[in-house]
Amino acid sequence: MGTFQIEGGHQLKGEITPQGAKNEALQILCAVLLTPEEVIISNIPDIRDVNKLIDILRNLGVKIQKLGKGKYSFKSDELNLEYLESEQFKKEGSGLRGSIMIVGPLLARFGKGYIPRPGGDKIGRRRLDTHFEGFINLGAEFRYNKEERFYGVEAPEGLTGTYMLLDEASVTGTANIVMAAVLAKGTTTIYNAACEPYLQQLCKMLNAMGAKISGVGSNLLVIDGVKALGGCEHRVLPDMIEIGSWIGLAAMTKSEITIKNVSWENLGLIPNTFRKLGITLERVGDDIHIPAHTNGYQIESYIDGSFMTIADAPWPGFTPDLLSIVLVVATQARGEVMVHQKMFESRLFFVDKLIDMGAKIILCDPHRATIIGHDFQSTLKATTMVSPDIRAGISLLIAALSAKGTSTIHNIEQIDRGYENIDERLRAIGAKIIRVEV
């Protein structure tokens, strides 16, 4: 188990480059199972969740070569499908929620796919119904071993395209169904599909492999099935969640930071949402420059004078993964804001740790919190904390970097699941943070 010790209250300065996007990488890596030909992927982040998935693919028989930093070659021409029903896979797959996305490609190519009930963040219920209802619509048979908590889908005669209306715009659910449908017979139409940039990236990669997907970027995807897919090269986008994290860090620590190569066209509402909190963002080419907010930042109010509410929504709405960052940034703003987390009922429960640090937060219910900003008139107090999940973990780390004194964060493995070498990268811009292995 690891621990971060953070001496907060210092201004930072410099440039930081975002890692490759975790959520895209998990989808893209599963897609290599759709072809026996070589697939080369670059800008893969070196983080726990992604490395776990790479290990699962290797154990499944995928031939993997590291070609350079973040660049890998994958070839799925001789897979060991018996691994899917092994005790080893049940253990490894259950520790990674993203492993659910191997089911669609395996079902499409081999007529069967299995997965143990996956784990992941402790942020509330995250159902898998959308995935399996999509597979069933395509003609697969579903089975669930309750004693072993093991899911399976089988389609020995292959899948058949159909029309389906998803009950929720699930990103991983849409990705899984799309990967299953690209090799199905006939045409599949998916309405209420997720359309996040990472899902768009997956569709673009699949089209480069020979798939026929139209409507990319909308919530209506049309997929004409093909008999086989070939290889391709693909580059993962920069991680928008990490970009939002660095924006929040700059504001909270009154630091001048430039975030390099952010892919502005794929950031959606993220820049404007932080501007609503009073944070100045300057676009310089494809970079974001945040000047030092020495005079603080003022939360906007609505035209009628009522205070701001920031809520998550499916893309192109604001991503739920950044609400924890918005919440912690608001603790030092001028003004008030309500954060409404609609998707997960446990994601706001980390606010008790911020309250212990001196933040003024009212947890209205499991989904809503009202934050009254300090305007830096009083700083957060250093404390000892435990990271409950990836996004809460980075939010607590930002709070610790802004607080005077030395804070300790335990269970940093949660942060490492989503952020690459974060302590080294923060030290490079002046943060006083050390990693202690316990």
C-alpha positions as CSV (number, residue, x, y, z in Angstrom):
1,M,0.0,0.0,0.0
2,G,1.3,3.5,-0.9
3,T,0.9,6.9,0.7
4,F,1.4,10.5,-0.6
5,Q,2.8,13.1,1.7
6,I,2.1,16.5,0.5
7,E,3.4,19.9,1.7
8,G,0.7,22.2,0.5
9,G,0.4,26.0,0.2
10,H,3.0,26.5,-2.6
11,Q,2.5,28.1,-6.0
12,L,3.4,25.9,-8.9
13,K,4.7,27.0,-12.3
14,G,5.5,25.3,-15.6
15,E,4.2,23.1,-18.4
16,I,2.5,19.8,-18.1
17,T,1.4,17.4,-20.9
18,P,-1.7,15.3,-20.4
19,Q,-1.4,11.5,-20.7
20,G,-3.3,9.4,-23.1
21,A,-7.0,9.1,-22.3
22,K,-7.7,6.2,-19.9
23,N,-11.3,5.7,-21.0
24,E,-10.4,5.6,-24.7
25,A,-7.5,3.3,-24.1
26,L,-9.7,0.7,-22.4
27,Q,-12.0,0.6,-25.4
28,I,-9.3,0.7,-28.0
29,L,-7.3,-2.1,-26.4
30,C,-10.4,-4.4,-26.4
31,A,-10.9,-3.7,-30.1
32,V,-7.6,-5.5,-31.0
33,L,-9.4,-8.8,-30.4
34,L,-11.5,-8.2,-33.5
35,T,-8.8,-9.0,-36.0
36,P,-5.9,-11.5,-36.4
37,E,-3.9,-8.8,-38.0
38,E,-1.4,-6.4,-36.3
39,V,-2.8,-3.3,-34.6
40,I,-0.4,-0.5,-33.4
41,I,-1.6,1.9,-30.8
42,S,0.3,4.9,-29.5
43,N,-0.1,7.3,-26.6
44,I,-1.3,4.5,-24.3
45,P,-1.2,5.8,-20.6
46,D,1.1,3.9,-18.2
47,I,-1.5,3.5,-15.5
48,R,-2.8,0.6,-13.4
49,D,-6.1,0.0,-15.0
50,V,-4.7,0.0,-18.5
51,N,-1.7,-2.2,-17.6
52,K,-4.1,-4.7,-16.0
53,L,-6.1,-4.9,-19.2
54,I,-2.9,-5.4,-21.2
55,D,-2.0,-8.2,-18.9
56,I,-5.4,-9.8,-19.5
57,L,-5.0,-9.6,-23.2
58,R,-1.5,-11.1,-23.0
59,N,-2.9,-14.0,-20.9
60,L,-5.6,-14.5,-23.5
61,G,-2.9,-15.1,-26.0
62,V,-2.5,-11.7,-27.7
63,K,1.0,-11.1,-28.9
64,I,2.1,-7.8,-27.5
65,Q,5.3,-5.8,-28.3
66,K,6.3,-2.6,-26.7
67,L,7.6,-0.3,-29.4
68,G,8.3,2.7,-27.3
69,K,6.9,4.9,-24.6
70,G,3.1,4.4,-24.8
71,K,3.4,2.6,-28.1
72,Y,2.5,-1.1,-28.5
73,S,1.8,-3.6,-31.2
74,F,-1.0,-6.2,-30.7
75,K,-1.7,-9.3,-32.7
76,S,-4.7,-11.6,-31.8
77,D,-4.1,-14.4,-34.3
78,E,-3.7,-17.3,-31.8
79,L,-6.0,-16.7,-28.8
80,N,-6.4,-19.1,-25.8
81,L,-10.2,-18.9,-25.3
82,E,-9.9,-21.5,-22.4
83,Y,-8.4,-18.7,-20.3
84,L,-11.8,-17.0,-20.2
85,E,-13.2,-19.8,-18.0
86,S,-10.1,-20.2,-15.8
87,E,-9.9,-19.2,-12.2
88,Q,-7.0,-16.9,-13.1
89,F,-9.3,-14.9,-15.4
90,K,-12.1,-14.8,-12.8
91,K,-9.6,-13.1,-10.4
92,E,-8.0,-10.8,-12.9
93,G,-11.2,-9.7,-14.7
94,S,-13.1,-9.0,-11.5
95,G,-10.6,-6.4,-10.5
96,L,-11.0,-4.3,-13.6
97,R,-14.4,-2.9,-14.7
98,G,-13.0,-2.1,-18.2
99,S,-12.6,-5.8,-18.8
100,I,-16.3,-6.0,-19.6
101,M,-15.5,-4.6,-23.1
102,I,-13.6,-7.7,-24.2
103,V,-17.0,-9.5,-24.4
104,G,-18.3,-7.7,-27.5
105,P,-15.2,-8.4,-29.7
106,L,-15.0,-12.0,-28.5
107,L,-18.7,-12.6,-29.1
108,A,-18.4,-11.1,-32.6
109,R,-15.4,-13.0,-33.7
110,F,-15.7,-16.3,-31.9
111,G,-19.4,-16.6,-31.0
112,K,-18.8,-16.5,-27.2
113,G,-17.6,-14.1,-24.5
114,Y,-17.3,-14.4,-20.7
115,I,-16.6,-12.0,-17.9
116,P,-16.6,-12.2,-14.1
117,R,-18.7,-9.6,-12.4
118,P,-16.3,-6.7,-12.6
119,G,-15.1,-4.4,-9.8
120,G,-13.7,-0.9,-10.0
121,D,-14.6,2.4,-8.2
122,K,-16.8,2.4,-5.1
123,I,-19.0,5.1,-6.4
124,G,-22.3,3.4,-6.4
125,R,-24.3,1.0,-8.6
126,R,-23.0,0.6,-12.2
127,R,-25.3,-1.8,-13.9
128,L,-24.3,-3.9,-16.9
129,D,-27.8,-4.4,-18.4
130,T,-27.2,-2.2,-21.4
131,H,-24.3,-4.3,-22.5
132,F,-26.1,-7.6,-22.3
133,E,-29.4,-6.4,-23.6
134,G,-27.5,-5.2,-26.7
135,F,-25.9,-8.6,-27.2
136,I,-29.3,-10.3,-26.8
137,N,-30.8,-8.0,-29.4
138,L,-28.0,-9.1,-31.8
139,G,-29.0,-12.7,-31.2
140,A,-26.8,-13.9,-28.4
141,E,-28.0,-16.1,-25.5
142,F,-27.2,-14.8,-22.0
143,R,-26.3,-16.9,-19.0
144,Y,-25.3,-16.0,-15.5
145,N,-23.7,-18.3,-12.9
146,K,-24.9,-16.7,-9.6
147,E,-22.7,-18.8,-7.4
148,E,-19.5,-17.9,-9.3
149,R,-20.8,-14.4,-10.2
150,F,-19.9,-15.1,-13.8
151,Y,-21.6,-13.7,-17.0
152,G,-21.6,-15.3,-20.4
153,V,-23.0,-14.7,-23.9
154,E,-23.0,-17.1,-26.7
155,A,-23.9,-17.0,-30.4
156,P,-22.6,-20.1,-32.1
157,E,-24.4,-19.2,-35.4
158,G,-23.2,-15.7,-35.3
159,L,-24.8,-12.3,-34.7
160,T,-27.5,-10.6,-36.7
161,G,-27.9,-6.9,-37.1
162,T,-31.1,-5.2,-35.7
163,Y,-32.5,-1.9,-34.5
164,M,-32.1,-1.1,-30.8
165,L,-32.9,1.8,-28.6
166,L,-30.6,1.8,-25.6
167,D,-32.2,2.4,-22.2
168,E,-29.2,4.7,-21.3
169,A,-26.4,6.3,-23.3
170,S,-23.8,4.1,-21.6
171,V,-20.3,4.8,-23.0
172,T,-18.9,1.3,-22.3
173,G,-22.2,-0.3,-23.2
174,T,-22.3,1.5,-26.6
175,A,-18.6,0.6,-27.2
176,N,-19.3,-3.1,-26.4
177,I,-22.3,-3.3,-28.7
178,V,-20.6,-1.5,-31.5
179,M,-17.7,-3.9,-31.4
180,A,-20.1,-6.8,-31.5
181,A,-22.1,-5.4,-34.3
182,V,-19.3,-4.6,-36.7
183,L,-19.0,-8.4,-37.6
184,A,-22.7,-9.1,-37.4
185,K,-24.8,-10.1,-40.5
186,G,-26.8,-7.2,-41.9
187,T,-27.3,-3.7,-40.5
188,T,-27.4,-2.6,-36.8
189,T,-28.9,0.7,-35.8
190,I,-28.2,2.0,-32.3
191,Y,-30.3,4.9,-31.1
192,N,-29.5,6.8,-27.9
193,A,-25.9,5.8,-28.4
194,A,-23.2,7.5,-26.4
195,C,-21.2,9.9,-28.5
196,E,-18.3,10.9,-26.3
197,P,-15.0,11.7,-28.2
198,Y,-13.6,8.4,-26.9
199,L,-16.5,6.5,-28.5
200,Q,-15.9,8.5,-31.7
201,Q,-12.3,7.5,-31.6
202,L,-13.3,3.8,-31.3
203,C,-15.6,4.1,-34.3
204,K,-12.9,5.9,-36.4
205,M,-10.4,3.1,-35.5
206,L,-12.9,0.4,-36.4
207,N,-13.6,2.1,-39.7
208,A,-9.9,2.2,-40.4
209,M,-9.9,-1.5,-39.8
210,G,-12.6,-2.0,-42.4
211,A,-15.8,-1.6,-40.5
212,K,-18.7,0.4,-41.9
213,I,-20.0,2.7,-39.2
214,S,-21.9,5.9,-40.0
215,G,-23.4,8.6,-37.7
216,V,-20.1,8.9,-35.7
217,G,-20.4,11.8,-33.3
218,S,-24.2,11.5,-33.1
219,N,-26.5,9.4,-30.9
220,L,-27.7,7.4,-33.9
221,L,-25.1,4.9,-35.2
222,V,-25.7,2.7,-38.2
223,I,-23.4,-0.3,-38.6
224,D,-23.3,-2.4,-41.8
225,G,-21.7,-5.7,-40.7
226,V,-18.6,-6.9,-42.6
227,K,-17.0,-10.4,-42.7
228,A,-13.6,-9.5,-41.3
229,L,-11.5,-6.6,-40.0
230,G,-7.8,-5.9,-40.7
231,G,-5.1,-4.1,-38.9
232,C,-4.5,-0.4,-38.4
233,E,-2.5,2.3,-36.5
234,H,-4.3,4.5,-34.0
235,R,-3.3,7.3,-31.6
236,V,-5.2,7.8,-28.3
237,L,-6.5,11.3,-27.5
238,P,-5.1,13.3,-24.5
239,D,-7.1,12.6,-21.4
240,M,-9.8,15.3,-20.9
241,I,-10.3,14.3,-17.3
242,E,-6.6,14.9,-16.5
243,I,-6.8,18.2,-18.4
244,G,-9.7,19.3,-16.2
245,S,-7.7,18.2,-13.1
246,W,-4.8,20.4,-14.0
247,I,-7.1,23.4,-14.6
248,G,-8.5,22.9,-11.1
249,L,-5.0,22.5,-9.7
250,A,-3.8,25.7,-11.2
251,A,-6.8,27.7,-9.8
252,M,-6.6,26.2,-6.3
253,T,-2.9,26.8,-5.9
254,K,-2.9,30.2,-7.7
255,S,-0.4,28.8,-10.1
256,E,0.6,29.7,-13.7
257,I,0.4,26.5,-15.6
258,T,0.4,25.7,-19.3
259,I,-1.3,22.4,-20.3
260,K,0.2,21.2,-23.6
261,N,-1.5,19.6,-26.6
262,V,-5.0,19.3,-25.2
263,S,-6.9,18.6,-28.4
264,W,-9.3,21.6,-27.9
265,E,-11.8,20.4,-30.4
266,N,-12.5,17.4,-28.2
267,L,-12.9,19.2,-24.8
268,G,-16.6,20.1,-25.3
269,L,-18.0,22.1,-22.3
270,I,-15.0,21.6,-20.1
271,P,-13.3,25.0,-20.7
272,N,-16.6,27.0,-20.4
273,T,-17.6,25.1,-17.2
274,F,-14.4,26.1,-15.5
275,R,-14.9,29.7,-16.8
276,K,-18.3,29.7,-15.0
277,L,-16.3,29.2,-11.8
278,G,-14.4,32.3,-12.6
279,I,-11.2,30.6,-13.9
280,T,-9.3,32.3,-16.7
281,L,-8.3,30.0,-19.5
282,E,-6.4,31.2,-22.5
283,R,-6.1,29.2,-25.8
284,V,-2.6,29.3,-27.2
285,G,-2.5,27.1,-30.3
286,D,-3.5,23.7,-29.0
287,D,-2.4,24.5,-25.4
288,I,-4.3,25.9,-22.4
289,H,-2.6,28.6,-20.4
290,I,-3.9,29.3,-16.9
291,P,-2.5,32.5,-15.4
292,A,-1.9,32.8,-11.7
293,H,-5.3,33.7,-10.0
294,T,-3.7,35.9,-7.4
295,N,-6.9,37.7,-6.8
296,G,-9.0,34.6,-6.7
297,Y,-12.0,33.7,-8.9
298,Q,-15.7,34.6,-8.9
299,I,-18.4,32.1,-9.6
300,E,-20.9,33.3,-12.1
301,S,-24.6,33.5,-11.3
302,Y,-27.6,33.0,-13.6
303,I,-29.3,36.0,-15.3
304,D,-32.0,36.1,-12.6
305,G,-29.4,36.3,-9.9
306,S,-29.9,32.7,-8.6
307,F,-26.7,30.8,-7.9
308,M,-25.1,28.4,-10.3
309,T,-25.8,24.7,-10.6
310,I,-23.3,22.5,-12.4
311,A,-24.6,19.0,-13.3
312,D,-23.3,16.1,-15.3
313,A,-25.0,14.8,-18.4
314,P,-24.2,12.4,-21.3
315,W,-22.0,14.0,-24.0
316,P,-22.0,16.7,-25.1
317,G,-23.0,17.6,-21.6
318,F,-20.4,18.0,-18.8
319,T,-18.6,14.8,-17.9
320,P,-19.4,13.3,-14.4
321,D,-15.7,12.5,-14.0
322,L,-14.9,16.2,-13.5
323,L,-17.6,17.1,-10.9
324,S,-15.3,16.1,-8.1
325,I,-12.8,18.6,-9.4
326,V,-15.4,21.3,-9.8
327,L,-16.5,20.7,-6.2
328,V,-13.0,21.1,-4.7
329,V,-12.2,24.1,-6.8
330,A,-15.4,25.8,-5.7
331,T,-14.3,25.6,-2.0
332,Q,-12.0,28.6,-2.6
333,A,-14.1,30.6,-5.0
334,R,-16.1,33.7,-4.4
335,G,-19.7,32.8,-4.4
336,E,-21.8,29.6,-4.1
337,V,-22.5,26.7,-6.5
338,M,-24.5,23.5,-6.3
339,V,-22.9,20.4,-7.8
340,H,-25.5,17.8,-9.0
341,Q,-24.0,14.4,-9.6
342,K,-26.8,12.5,-11.3
343,M,-25.2,9.2,-12.4
344,F,-23.6,7.7,-9.2
345,E,-25.1,7.8,-5.8
346,S,-21.9,7.5,-3.8
347,R,-19.5,9.8,-5.7
348,L,-20.0,12.8,-3.4
349,F,-19.4,11.0,-0.2
350,F,-15.8,12.1,-0.1
351,V,-16.9,15.7,0.8
352,D,-16.7,14.8,4.5
353,K,-12.9,14.9,4.1
354,L,-13.1,18.4,2.6
355,I,-15.3,19.5,5.4
356,D,-12.7,18.2,7.9
357,M,-10.2,20.4,6.0
358,G,-12.4,23.4,6.7
359,A,-14.5,23.6,3.5
360,K,-18.0,24.9,3.7
361,I,-20.1,22.2,2.0
362,I,-23.7,21.1,2.6
363,L,-24.3,17.6,1.4
364,C,-28.0,17.9,0.5
365,D,-28.4,14.2,-0.5
366,P,-26.3,11.5,-2.2
367,H,-26.5,13.4,-5.5
368,R,-26.2,17.1,-4.6
369,A,-23.9,19.3,-2.6
370,T,-23.9,23.1,-2.1
371,I,-20.4,24.7,-1.8
372,I,-19.9,28.1,-0.2
373,G,-16.5,29.4,-1.3
374,H,-13.9,30.8,1.1
375,D,-12.4,33.2,-1.5
376,F,-9.0,32.3,0.0
377,Q,-9.9,34.2,3.1
378,S,-9.2,31.1,5.0
379,T,-7.2,28.2,3.6
380,L,-8.0,24.5,3.8
381,K,-6.2,22.7,6.7
382,A,-3.8,19.8,6.1
383,T,-5.1,16.5,7.3
384,T,-4.8,12.7,6.8
385,M,-7.2,11.2,4.2
386,V,-7.9,7.9,2.4
387,S,-8.6,8.0,-1.4
388,P,-12.0,6.2,-2.0
389,D,-11.8,6.2,-5.9
390,I,-9.8,7.7,-8.8
391,R,-11.6,11.0,-9.2
392,A,-12.2,11.7,-5.5
393,G,-8.5,10.8,-5.0
394,I,-7.2,13.5,-7.4
395,S,-9.6,16.0,-5.9
396,L,-8.3,15.4,-2.4
397,L,-4.7,15.6,-3.8
398,I,-5.6,19.1,-5.3
399,A,-7.1,20.1,-1.9
400,A,-3.9,18.9,-0.1
401,L,-1.6,20.9,-2.5
402,S,-3.6,24.1,-1.7
403,A,-3.7,23.5,2.1
404,K,-1.0,24.9,4.3
405,G,0.9,22.2,6.2
406,T,1.6,18.5,5.4
407,S,-1.3,16.2,4.4
408,T,-1.2,12.4,4.0
409,I,-3.3,10.5,1.5
410,H,-3.5,6.7,1.9
411,N,-4.7,4.2,-0.7
412,I,-3.1,6.1,-3.5
413,E,-3.3,2.9,-5.7
414,Q,-6.8,4.4,-6.5
415,I,-5.1,7.5,-7.9
416,D,-2.5,5.4,-9.8
417,R,-5.3,3.6,-11.5
418,G,-6.0,6.8,-13.6
419,Y,-3.0,9.1,-13.4
420,E,0.4,8.3,-14.8
421,N,3.4,9.0,-12.5
422,I,1.5,11.8,-11.0
423,D,3.9,12.6,-8.2
424,E,6.9,12.9,-10.6
425,R,5.0,15.1,-13.0
426,L,3.8,17.3,-10.2
427,R,7.3,17.7,-8.7
428,A,8.4,18.8,-12.2
429,I,6.2,22.0,-11.8
430,G,7.2,22.6,-8.2
431,A,4.9,20.5,-6.1
432,K,6.3,19.2,-2.8
433,I,5.0,15.6,-2.9
434,I,6.6,12.3,-2.0
435,R,5.5,8.8,-2.4
436,V,6.0,6.4,0.6
437,E,5.6,2.7,0.1
438,V,4.1,1.1,3.3
